[in-house]
Amino acid sequence: MSERVKSPRTITGKVISSKTDKTITVLVERLVSHPVYGKYVRRTSKVMAHDQNNECQEGDIVVVSASRPLSKKKVWKLDRIVERAK
């Protein structure tokens, strides 16, 4: 039997702040169906992610993956940059 290694959870979002050292704030948007009316509503959440080399800028589209807790609010790390800001 081979054991299956579970890959970490990944999410895609837009960098809205990169002012702190080695930390970025990523805005993640998702569409949720309204329970009564059925219309799709846009929900957002902000996550803090670890950026080891300070390579992200505001406006970049990035993929972050789950990691061990790095601080009180930081439990994500930068996986890759999908698109640079213009």
The first five atom37 places (N, CA, C, CB, O) and aatype in JSON, in Angstrom:
{
  "aatype": [12, 15, 6, 1, 19, 11, 15, 14, 1, 16, 9, 16, 7, 11, 19, 9, 15, 15, 11, 16, 3, 11, 16, 9, 16, 19, 10, 19, 6, 1, 10, 19, 15, 8, 14, 19, 18, 7, 11, 18, 19, 1, 1, 16, 15, 11, 19, 12, 0, 8, 3, 5, 2, 2, 6, 4, 5, 6, 7, 3, 9, 19, 19, 19, 15, 0, 15, 1, 14, 10, 15, 11, 11, 11, 19, 17, 11, 10, 3, 1, 9, 19, 6, 1, 0, 11],
  "atom_mask": [
    [1, 1, 1, 1, 1],
    [1, 1, 1, 1, 1],
    [1, 1, 1, 1, 1],
    [1, 1, 1, 1, 1],
    [1, 1, 1, 1, 1],
    [1, 1, 1, 1, 1],
    [1, 1, 1, 1, 1],
    [1, 1, 1, 1, 1],
    [1, 1, 1, 1, 1],
    [1, 1, 1, 1, 1],
    [1, 1, 1, 1, 1],
    [1, 1, 1, 1, 1],
    [1, 1, 1, 0, 1],
    [1, 1, 1, 1, 1],
    [1, 1, 1, 1, 1],
    [1, 1, 1, 1, 1],
    [1, 1, 1, 1, 1],
    [1, 1, 1, 1, 1],
    [1, 1, 1, 1, 1],
    [1, 1, 1, 1, 1],
    [1, 1, 1, 1, 1],
    [1, 1, 1, 1, 1],
    [1, 1, 1, 1, 1],
    [1, 1, 1, 1, 1],
    [1, 1, 1, 1, 1],
    [1, 1, 1, 1, 1],
    [1, 1, 1, 1, 1],
    [1, 1, 1, 1, 1],
    [1, 1, 1, 1, 1],
    [1, 1, 1, 1, 1],
    [1, 1, 1, 1, 1],
    [1, 1, 1, 1, 1],
    [1, 1, 1, 1, 1],
    [1, 1, 1, 1, 1],
    [1, 1, 1, 1, 1],
    [1, 1, 1, 1, 1],
    [1, 1, 1, 1, 1],
    [1, 1, 1, 0, 1],
    [1, 1, 1, 1, 1],
    [1, 1, 1, 1, 1],
    [1, 1, 1, 1, 1],
    [1, 1, 1, 1, 1],
    [1, 1, 1, 1, 1],
    [1, 1, 1, 1, 1],
    [1, 1, 1, 1, 1],
    [1, 1, 1, 1, 1],
    [1, 1, 1, 1, 1],
    [1, 1, 1, 1, 1],
    [1, 1, 1, 1, 1],
    [1, 1, 1, 1, 1],
    [1, 1, 1, 1, 1],
    [1, 1, 1, 1, 1],
    [1, 1, 1, 1, 1],
    [1, 1, 1, 1, 1],
    [1, 1, 1, 1, 1],
    [1, 1, 1, 1, 1],
    [1, 1, 1, 1, 1],
    [1, 1, 1, 1, 1],
    [1, 1, 1, 0, 1],
    [1, 1, 1, 1, 1],
    [1, 1, 1, 1, 1],
    [1, 1, 1, 1, 1],
    [1, 1, 1, 1, 1],
    [1, 1, 1, 1, 1],
    [1, 1, 1, 1, 1],
    [1, 1, 1, 1, 1],
    [1, 1, 1, 1, 1],
    [1, 1, 1, 1, 1],
    [1, 1, 1, 1, 1],
    [1, 1, 1, 1, 1],
    [1, 1, 1, 1, 1],
    [1, 1, 1, 1, 1],
    [1, 1, 1, 1, 1],
    [1, 1, 1, 1, 1],
    [1, 1, 1, 1, 1],
    [1, 1, 1, 1, 1],
    [1, 1, 1, 1, 1],
    [1, 1, 1, 1, 1],
    [1, 1, 1, 1, 1],
    [1, 1, 1, 1, 1],
    [1, 1, 1, 1, 1],
    [1, 1, 1, 1, 1],
    [1, 1, 1, 1, 1],
    [1, 1, 1, 1, 1],
    [1, 1, 1, 1, 1],
    [1, 1, 1, 1, 1]
  ],
  "atom_positions": [
    [[0.82, -1.19, 0.0], [0.0, 0.0, 0.0], [0.86, 1.25, 0.0], [-0.93, 0.0, 1.19], [1.85, 1.35, 0.73]],
    [[0.48, 2.19, -0.8], [1.2, 3.44, -0.82], [0.39, 4.5, -0.08], [1.51, 3.89, -2.27], [-0.83, 4.6, -0.24]],
    [[1.08, 5.28, 0.72], [0.39, 6.33, 1.44], [0.25, 7.54, 0.55], [1.13, 6.71, 2.73], [1.17, 7.91, -0.18]],
    [[-0.91, 8.15, 0.6], [-1.18, 9.31, -0.22], [-0.83, 10.56, 0.57], [-2.67, 9.33, -0.68], [-1.3, 10.75, 1.69]],
    [[0.0, 11.42, -0.02], [0.39, 12.66, 0.63], [-0.61, 13.73, 0.22], [1.85, 13.07, 0.24], [-0.84, 13.97, -0.97]],
    [[-1.21, 14.37, 1.2], [-2.2, 15.39, 0.94], [-1.5, 16.7, 0.6], [-3.15, 15.57, 2.15], [-0.65, 17.17, 1.35]],
    [[-1.86, 17.29, -0.54], [-1.24, 18.55, -0.93], [-1.88, 19.69, -0.14], [-1.38, 18.79, -2.46], [-3.07, 19.63, 0.19]],
    [[-1.11, 20.73, 0.17], [-1.66, 21.83, 0.97], [-2.72, 22.61, 0.19], [-0.54, 22.76, 1.41], [-2.7, 22.66, -1.04]],
    [[-3.63, 23.2, 0.92], [-4.71, 23.99, 0.33], [-4.12, 25.25, -0.3], [-5.78, 24.36, 1.4], [-3.26, 25.9, 0.3]],
    [[-4.57, 25.6, -1.49], [-4.09, 26.8, -2.15], [-5.27, 27.69, -2.52], [-3.27, 26.45, -3.4], [-6.35, 27.21, -2.85]],
    [[-5.04, 29.02, -2.48], [-6.04, 29.98, -2.9], [-5.36, 31.05, -3.74], [-6.77, 30.61, -1.67], [-4.16, 31.3, -3.6]],
    [[-6.13, 31.67, -4.6], [-5.63, 32.72, -5.48], [-6.26, 34.04, -5.1], [-5.91, 32.39, -6.98], [-7.46, 34.11, -4.83]],
    [[-5.45, 35.11, -5.07], [-5.98, 36.42, -4.72], [-5.08, 37.53, -5.2], [0.0, 0.0, 0.0], [-4.07, 37.3, -5.86]],
    [[-5.47, 38.75, -4.85], [-4.76, 39.95, -5.28], [-4.07, 40.58, -4.08], [-5.72, 40.97, -5.94], [-4.67, 40.7, -3.01]],
    [[-2.8, 40.97, -4.24], [-2.04, 41.6, -3.16], [-2.55, 43.03, -2.99], [-0.5, 41.57, -3.46], [-2.53, 43.82, -3.93]],
    [[-3.0, 43.36, -1.77], [-3.49, 44.71, -1.52], [-2.55, 45.49, -0.63], [-4.87, 44.66, -0.89], [-2.68, 46.71, -0.52]],
    [[-1.59, 44.81, 0.02], [-0.61, 45.51, 0.84], [0.66, 44.68, 0.93], [-1.18, 45.79, 2.25], [0.62, 43.47, 1.13]],
    [[1.8, 45.37, 0.78], [3.09, 44.7, 0.94], [4.02, 45.58, 1.75], [3.71, 44.37, -0.43], [5.24, 45.56, 1.56]],
    [[3.45, 46.36, 2.66], [4.23, 47.33, 3.42], [5.06, 46.71, 4.53], [3.33, 48.36, 4.0], [6.15, 47.19, 4.84]],
    [[4.56, 45.64, 5.13], [5.29, 45.01, 6.22], [6.41, 44.12, 5.69], [4.34, 44.2, 7.1], [6.34, 43.65, 4.55]],
    [[7.42, 43.88, 6.5], [8.57, 43.11, 6.09], [8.23, 41.63, 6.0], [9.73, 43.33, 7.06], [7.75, 41.04, 6.97]],
    [[8.47, 41.02, 4.84], [8.24, 39.6, 4.57], [6.79, 39.17, 4.74], [9.1, 38.78, 5.48], [6.52, 37.99, 4.97]],
    [[5.86, 40.11, 4.63], [4.44, 39.78, 4.77], [3.65, 40.52, 3.7], [3.91, 40.15, 6.18], [3.9, 41.69, 3.42]],
    [[2.68, 39.82, 3.11], [1.76, 40.45, 2.18], [0.34, 40.19, 2.64], [1.99, 39.92, 0.73], [0.06, 39.19, 3.31]],
    [[-0.56, 41.1, 2.29], [-1.98, 40.91, 2.56], [-2.65, 40.63, 1.23], [-2.61, 42.16, 3.27], [-2.5, 41.39, 0.28]],
    [[-3.39, 39.52, 1.18], [-4.01, 39.06, -0.06], [-5.52, 39.11, 0.1], [-3.53, 37.63, -0.43], [-6.07, 38.61, 1.08]],
    [[-6.2, 39.71, -0.89], [-7.65, 39.78, -0.91], [-8.17, 38.63, -1.76], [-8.15, 41.15, -1.45], [-7.84, 38.52, -2.94]],
    [[-8.99, 37.76, -1.15], [-9.51, 36.59, -1.83], [-11.02, 36.8, -2.03], [-9.22, 35.27, -1.02], [-11.74, 37.07, -1.07]],
    [[-11.48, 36.66, -3.28], [-12.9, 36.82, -3.6], [-13.48, 35.46, -3.97], [-13.1, 37.84, -4.75], [-12.82, 34.64, -4.61]],
    [[-14.74, 35.24, -3.57], [-15.43, 34.02, -3.94], [-16.9, 34.34, -4.16], [-15.26, 32.92, -2.85], [-17.42, 35.31, -3.59]],
    [[-17.58, 33.55, -4.98], [-18.99, 33.74, -5.25], [-19.78, 32.71, -4.45], [-19.28, 33.61, -6.77], [-19.48, 31.52, -4.47]],
    [[-20.81, 33.2, -3.74], [-21.64, 32.35, -2.9], [-23.09, 32.57, -3.29], [-21.4, 32.65, -1.38], [-23.52, 33.7, -3.49]],
    [[-23.83, 31.5, -3.39], [-25.25, 31.61, -3.7], [-26.02, 32.06, -2.46], [-25.8, 30.26, -4.21], [-25.83, 31.52, -1.37]],
    [[-26.88, 33.06, -2.63], [-27.69, 33.56, -1.52], [-28.67, 32.47, -1.11], [-28.44, 34.88, -1.9], [-29.3, 31.85, -1.98]],
    [[-28.83, 32.22, 0.2], [-29.67, 31.1, 0.63], [-31.15, 31.23, 0.26], [-29.55, 30.94, 2.11], [-31.81, 30.21, 0.04]],
    [[-31.68, 32.43, 0.19], [-33.1, 32.62, -0.1], [-33.33, 32.94, -1.57], [-33.68, 33.74, 0.77], [-34.18, 32.31, -2.22]],
    [[-32.6, 33.89, -2.1], [-32.88, 34.41, -3.45], [-32.11, 33.7, -4.56], [-32.56, 35.86, -3.49], [-32.49, 33.81, -5.72]],
    [[-31.06, 32.99, -4.22], [-30.33, 32.23, -5.22], [-29.36, 33.05, -6.05], [0.0, 0.0, 0.0], [-28.6, 32.48, -6.84]],
    [[-29.36, 34.36, -5.88], [-28.43, 35.21, -6.63], [-27.02, 35.0, -6.09], [-28.84, 36.72, -6.53], [-26.83, 34.8, -4.89]],
    [[-26.04, 35.05, -6.98], [-24.66, 34.91, -6.55], [-24.15, 36.22, -5.97], [-23.77, 34.45, -7.71], [-24.26, 37.28, -6.6]],
    [[-23.58, 36.16, -4.77], [-23.08, 37.32, -4.06], [-21.58, 37.17, -3.91], [-23.78, 37.48, -2.66], [-21.08, 36.07, -3.64]],
    [[-20.85, 38.28, -4.09], [-19.4, 38.26, -3.98], [-18.99, 38.43, -2.51], [-18.77, 39.36, -4.86], [-19.37, 39.41, -1.87]],
    [[-18.23, 37.49, -2.0], [-17.72, 37.56, -0.62], [-16.2, 37.7, -0.68], [-18.14, 36.29, 0.21], [-15.54, 37.07, -1.52]],
    [[-15.64, 38.52, 0.2], [-14.2, 38.73, 0.22], [-13.64, 38.4, 1.6], [-13.85, 40.16, -0.16], [-14.34, 38.49, 2.6]],
    [[-12.38, 38.02, 1.63], [-11.67, 37.82, 2.88], [-10.21, 38.2, 2.67], [-11.8, 36.35, 3.38], [-9.67, 38.05, 1.57]],
    [[-9.58, 38.69, 3.72], [-8.18, 39.08, 3.65], [-7.35, 38.07, 4.44], [-7.96, 40.52, 4.21], [-7.71, 37.7, 5.55]],
    [[-6.26, 37.63, 3.85], [-5.35, 36.71, 4.52], [-3.95, 37.29, 4.49], [-5.37, 35.3, 3.86], [-3.57, 37.98, 3.54]],
    [[-3.19, 37.01, 5.54], [-1.79, 37.42, 5.61], [-0.94, 36.24, 5.15], [-1.39, 37.89, 7.07], [-1.17, 35.1, 5.56]],
    [[0.05, 36.52, 4.29], [0.89, 35.47, 3.75], [2.36, 35.84, 3.9], [0.55, 35.2, 2.28], [2.72, 37.02, 3.89]],
    [[3.2, 34.82, 4.03], [4.64, 35.02, 4.2], [5.3, 35.15, 2.84], [5.26, 33.85, 5.0], [5.13, 34.28, 1.98]],
    [[6.05, 36.23, 2.63], [6.77, 36.49, 1.39], [8.25, 36.62, 1.76], [6.24, 37.8, 0.65], [8.71, 37.71, 2.12]],
    [[8.98, 35.53, 1.67], [10.36, 35.47, 2.18], [11.28, 36.51, 1.56], [10.92, 34.1, 1.95], [12.08, 37.12, 2.26]],
    [[11.17, 36.71, 0.24], [12.13, 37.58, -0.46], [11.58, 38.97, -0.76], [12.54, 36.93, -1.75], [12.22, 39.74, -1.49]],
    [[10.43, 39.32, -0.22], [9.79, 40.62, -0.48], [9.68, 40.88, -1.98], [10.58, 41.76, 0.2], [10.01, 41.98, -2.44]],
    [[9.22, 39.89, -2.74], [9.18, 40.02, -4.19], [7.83, 40.48, -4.72], [9.54, 38.73, -4.83], [7.72, 40.8, -5.91]],
    [[6.79, 40.52, -3.9], [5.46, 40.93, -4.35], [5.26, 42.42, -4.21], [4.38, 40.18, -3.57], [5.82, 43.06, -3.32]],
    [[4.44, 42.97, -5.11], [4.04, 44.36, -5.06], [2.52, 44.41, -5.0], [4.59, 45.16, -6.28], [1.85, 43.41, -5.25]],
    [[1.99, 45.57, -4.66], [0.54, 45.74, -4.64], [-0.01, 45.58, -6.05], [0.14, 47.12, -4.04], [0.55, 46.13, -7.0]],
    [[-1.09, 44.84, -6.18], [-1.72, 44.61, -7.47], [-1.37, 43.29, -8.12], [0.0, 0.0, 0.0], [-2.0, 42.91, -9.1]],
    [[-0.37, 42.57, -7.6], [0.01, 41.28, -8.16], [-1.09, 40.25, -7.88], [1.36, 40.8, -7.57], [-1.76, 40.3, -6.85]],
    [[-1.26, 39.32, -8.81], [-2.14, 38.17, -8.59], [-1.23, 37.02, -8.16], [-2.97, 37.8, -9.9], [-0.29, 36.66, -8.87]],
    [[-1.52, 36.44, -6.99], [-0.64, 35.42, -6.42], [-1.42, 34.18, -6.0], [0.13, 35.99, -5.22], [-2.64, 34.23, -5.82]],
    [[-0.7, 33.09, -5.85], [-1.25, 31.85, -5.28], [-0.54, 31.63, -3.96], [-1.06, 30.61, -6.26], [0.69, 31.6, -3.9]],
    [[-1.32, 31.47, -2.88], [-0.75, 31.21, -1.57], [-1.21, 29.83, -1.11], [-1.16, 32.31, -0.55], [-2.32, 29.39, -1.44]],
    [[-0.37, 29.15, -0.34], [-0.7, 27.82, 0.15], [-0.65, 27.81, 1.66], [0.26, 26.76, -0.44], [0.06, 28.6, 2.28]],
    [[-1.41, 26.92, 2.24], [-1.48, 26.8, 3.69], [-0.16, 26.29, 4.25], [-2.64, 25.88, 4.1], [0.51, 25.46, 3.62]],
    [[0.21, 26.77, 5.43], [1.44, 26.32, 6.07], [1.2, 26.3, 7.58], [2.65, 27.25, 5.71], [0.09, 26.53, 8.05]],
    [[2.25, 26.01, 8.3], [2.13, 26.02, 9.76], [1.97, 27.48, 10.21], [3.38, 25.35, 10.43], [2.33, 28.39, 9.46]],
    [[1.46, 27.73, 11.41], [1.33, 29.1, 11.88], [2.69, 29.77, 12.03], [0.57, 29.14, 13.21], [3.57, 29.28, 12.74]],
    [[2.86, 30.91, 11.35], [4.11, 31.66, 11.4], [4.03, 32.81, 12.39], [4.48, 32.18, 10.02], [5.05, 33.25, 12.91]],
    [[2.83, 33.29, 12.65], [2.59, 34.31, 13.67], [1.11, 34.22, 14.03], [2.97, 35.77, 13.14], [0.44, 33.26, 13.68]],
    [[0.62, 35.22, 14.74], [-0.78, 35.17, 15.19], [-1.76, 35.11, 14.01], [-1.09, 36.4, 16.05], [-2.74, 34.37, 14.07]],
    [[-1.5, 35.88, 12.96], [-2.43, 35.94, 11.84], [-1.89, 35.3, 10.56], [-2.78, 37.36, 11.56], [-2.64, 35.13, 9.6]],
    [[-0.62, 34.93, 10.53], [0.0, 34.45, 9.31], [0.07, 32.92, 9.29], [1.41, 35.03, 9.16], [0.88, 32.32, 9.99]],
    [[-0.81, 32.31, 8.48], [-0.79, 30.85, 8.32], [-0.72, 30.45, 6.85], [-2.02, 30.24, 8.98], [-0.97, 29.29, 6.52]],
    [[-0.4, 31.39, 5.98], [-0.25, 31.14, 4.55], [1.15, 31.54, 4.11], [-1.31, 31.91, 3.73], [1.79, 32.37, 4.76]],
    [[1.63, 30.94, 3.03], [2.92, 31.34, 2.46], [2.76, 31.5, 0.96], [4.03, 30.3, 2.8], [1.92, 30.85, 0.33]],
    [[3.56, 32.37, 0.39], [3.52, 32.64, -1.03], [3.98, 31.42, -1.81], [4.38, 33.87, -1.38], [5.07, 30.9, -1.57]],
    [[3.15, 30.98, -2.73], [3.5, 29.82, -3.56], [4.12, 30.29, -4.87], [2.25, 28.93, -3.84], [5.23, 29.9, -5.22]],
    [[3.39, 31.14, -5.6], [3.92, 31.68, -6.85], [3.16, 32.95, -7.23], [3.84, 30.64, -7.98], [2.05, 33.19, -6.77]],
    [[3.79, 33.73, -8.09], [3.17, 34.94, -8.61], [2.62, 34.6, -9.99], [4.2, 36.14, -8.66], [3.37, 34.21, -10.89]],
    [[1.31, 34.76, -10.16], [0.67, 34.42, -11.42], [0.82, 35.56, -12.42], [-0.8, 34.1, -11.21], [1.16, 35.34, -13.58]],
    [[0.56, 36.79, -11.94], [0.61, 37.94, -12.84], [1.13, 39.15, -12.09], [-0.79, 38.24, -13.43], [0.69, 39.43, -10.98]],
    [[2.05, 39.86, -12.69], [2.61, 41.06, -12.08], [1.68, 42.24, -12.3], [4.0, 41.37, -12.66], [0.93, 42.27, -13.27]],
    [[1.73, 43.21, -11.38], [0.95, 44.43, -11.53], [1.52, 45.26, -12.66], [0.92, 45.25, -10.22], [2.72, 45.23, -12.93]],
    [[0.65, 45.98, -13.32], [1.1, 46.81, -14.45], [1.52, 48.16, -13.99], [0.02, 46.93, -15.49], [1.93, 48.99, -14.8]]
  ]
}
